[in-house]
Amino acid sequence: MANHKSALKRARQNEEQRVRNRSRKTRMKNIIRTLEEAISSKSKDNAVAELRQAVSIIEKTAAKGVIHRNTASRRISRLTKRVNAL
């Protein structure tokens, strides 16, 4: 465990950040899951609406540095391709 005052503070900050990043990642995964359900139900209108939400959340997650921007771009691209295939 950390002993110095600055190291203790850094440990606290890391824990707060970890929890925050985890919730952001979970939120992103959940919206992707709802989009995939809409795609599998062949509901074009519903899928398009879910895609808009998913793209927004994925971009926010990348902007916060939780995932890499290229990863976000790849996920958006693949999801868009699947929605357009409907």
Summary of the structure (lengths in Angstrom):
residues: 86
radius of gyration: 17.1
end to end distance: 53.4
largest distance: 57.6
contacts: 222
relative contact order: 0.13
helix: 84%
strand: 0%
